[in-house]
Amino acid sequence: MSDEEVLVSVEDRVASVTLNRPHRKNAITGPLADGLADAFRAVSARADVNVVLLSGAGGGFCSGLDLVEYNADPPPPWMSTATESLVAAHLAIFDCPVPVVGALERFAVNGGAAFALACDLLVVGETSFIQVGEIRQGMAAPMNLAWLLARYPVSVASQLVLTGRRFNGLDLHRLGVALDVVADIEVKESARALAVDIAEWSSANVRNLKGAIRDLGAVGGPASDQVGGRAWFDRARASTPLPTGGAMRPIHVDGEGIDR
């Protein structure tokens, strides 16, 4: 298996971007965020890409920040730029000129939930879940809030952010977050089929319509005339300052109960 934390491949106008830290449930580090930003910038610049398929390696999507790394003493060398790396990754996804299809297998927690919510179209397993659990941990949730308030009604943001609950595939479909809910073992196959379908359409039209959706987005959101993408993510960060006092506390992910 490759040691790269983000894998990229292109076939038949579908760019596959894979979070590749399966031994840590694809938990986020500074290098992973940098790799994700680089991957999206690279595929965005390619004329032969009509759609991006975002997934996680090892049968799971993303378990959020790697708190073992973030709480390490001494901290890893990338820690001083970790926040900027994470914002850059989200900006690269936001700036992507083609649709982003997400394959949500098993879990997308906290920072991982933000990557799932960043997808234009989300395919979710029946028992897969999104958990915006920062409220339970004494953590901020700026990227989740940025995407939720850009894409969905305030009521949806309130349910995910203020309860910290796990919302499974059927919940996410009911809320309009998931496009398709499929059997757990069919998530990647179904997400790829959706991506292949989109890849067949006129490249110019796909890009024009994706751009129109972004440019005509919710008033006050990142696509509005008043607020650019960078300013939107910065405003989300400023509105949700990190609490002080103590290390960030982990959430246990799925039946293995592994601390990130």
Residue pairs with C-beta under 8 A, 6 or more apart in sequence:
1 20
1 22
1 57
2 20
4 20
4 35
5 19
5 20
5 21
5 29
5 31
5 32
5 35
6 17
6 18
6 19
6 20
6 32
6 35
6 36
6 38
6 39
7 16
7 17
7 18
7 20
7 57
8 15
8 16
8 17
8 18
8 39
8 42
8 43
9 15
9 16
10 16
10 43
10 46
10 48
10 49
12 196
12 199
13 48
13 49
13 50
13 51
13 199
13 200
13 203
14 49
14 50
14 51
14 52
14 53
14 192
14 195
14 196
14 199
15 43
15 46
15 49
15 51
15 52
15 53
16 52
16 53
16 55
17 36
17 39
17 40
17 43
17 52
17 53
17 54
17 55
18 54
18 55
18 56
18 57
19 26
19 32
19 36
19 54
19 55
19 56
19 57
19 61
19 62
19 115
20 26
20 57
21 27
21 29
21 32
21 57
21 66
22 56
22 57
22 58
22 59
22 60
23 58
24 63
24 66
24 68
24 260
25 56
25 58
25 60
25 62
25 63
25 107
25 253
25 258
25 260
26 32
26 56
26 57
26 58
26 60
26 61
26 62
26 63
26 112
27 62
27 63
27 64
27 65
27 66
27 67
27 69
27 112
27 260
28 62
28 64
28 65
28 66
28 86
28 111
28 112
29 66
29 69
29 76
29 78
29 82
30 76
30 78
30 79
30 81
30 82
30 85
31 78
33 82
33 85
33 86
33 88
33 89
34 78
34 85
34 88
34 89
36 89
36 92
36 93
36 115
37 85
37 88
37 89
37 91
37 92
38 92
39 92
40 52
40 89
40 92
40 93
40 95
40 96
41 92
43 49
43 52
43 96
43 98
44 92
44 95
44 96
44 97
44 98
47 203
49 98
50 98
50 198
50 199
50 200
50 201
50 203
50 206
51 98
51 99
51 100
51 101
51 195
51 198
51 199
51 206
52 96
52 98
52 99
52 100
52 101
52 195
53 101
53 103
53 191
53 192
53 195
54 100
54 101
54 102
54 103
54 115
54 119
55 61
55 102
55 103
55 105
55 188
55 191
56 62
56 103
56 105
56 112
59 105
59 106
60 105
60 106
60 107
60 253
60 254
61 102
61 103
61 104
61 105
61 106
61 107
61 108
61 112
61 115
61 116
61 128
62 107
62 108
62 109
62 111
62 112
62 115
62 116
63 107
63 109
63 112
63 253
63 258
63 260
64 109
64 110
64 111
64 112
64 113
64 251
64 260
65 110
65 111
65 248
65 260
66 260
67 247
67 248
67 249
67 250
67 259
67 260
68 259
68 260
69 76
70 79
70 82
70 248
71 247
71 248
78 85
83 237
86 111
86 143
87 143
87 233
87 234
87 237
89 115
90 114
90 118
90 143
90 146
90 147
90 233
91 229
91 230
91 233
93 100
93 115
93 118
94 118
94 214
94 222
94 229
94 233
95 229
97 207
97 210
97 211
98 206
98 207
98 210
99 120
99 121
99 198
99 206
99 210
100 118
100 119
100 120
100 121
101 119
101 120
101 121
101 122
101 123
101 191
101 194
101 195
101 198
102 115
102 116
102 118
102 119
102 121
102 122
102 123
102 191
103 123
103 187
103 188
103 190
103 191
103 192
104 116
104 122
104 123
104 124
104 125
104 128
104 130
104 178
104 187
105 125
105 128
105 184
105 187
105 188
106 125
106 127
106 128
106 129
106 184
106 254
107 128
107 129
107 131
107 253
107 254
108 115
108 116
108 128
108 129
108 130
108 131
109 130
109 131
109 133
109 251
109 253
109 260
110 131
110 132
110 133
110 134
110 137
110 139
110 141
110 144
110 251
111 143
113 130
113 131
113 132
113 144
113 160
114 141
114 143
114 144
114 146
114 147
116 122
116 130
117 130
117 144
117 147
117 148
117 151
117 177
118 143
118 147
120 210
120 213
121 179
121 194
122 172
122 177
122 178
122 179
123 178
123 179
123 180
123 181
123 182
123 187
123 190
123 191
123 194
124 169
124 172
124 173
124 178
124 180
124 181
124 182
124 187
125 169
125 181
125 182
125 183
125 184
125 185
125 186
125 187
126 168
126 169
126 170
126 181
126 182
126 183
126 184
127 168
127 169
127 184
128 168
128 169
128 184
128 187
129 166
129 167
129 168
129 169
129 171
129 172
130 160
130 166
130 167
130 172
130 177
131 164
131 165
131 166
131 167
131 251
132 141
132 144
132 148
132 160
132 161
132 164
133 164
133 251
134 140
134 141
134 144
134 161
134 164
135 141
135 161
135 162
135 163
135 164
136 164
136 251
137 248
137 249
137 250
137 251
138 243
138 246
138 248
138 249
139 242
139 243
139 248
139 249
140 237
140 240
140 241
140 242
140 243
141 161
141 240
142 233
142 236
142 237
142 239
142 240
143 233
143 236
144 160
144 161
145 157
145 161
145 236
145 239
145 240
146 222
146 232
146 233
146 236
148 156
148 157
148 160
148 161
149 157
149 218
149 221
149 236
150 217
150 218
150 221
150 222
150 223
150 232
151 218
152 175
152 176
152 177
156 175
156 176
156 177
159 165
159 167
159 175
160 167
160 175
167 175
167 177
169 178
169 181
169 182
170 181
172 178
172 181
173 179
173 180
173 181
179 194
180 190
180 194
182 190
198 206
213 223
214 222
214 223
215 223
216 223
217 223
217 224
218 224
219 226
220 226
220 227
221 227
221 232
222 228
222 229
222 231
222 232
222 233
223 229
227 235
250 259
250 260
251 260
252 258
252 259
253 260
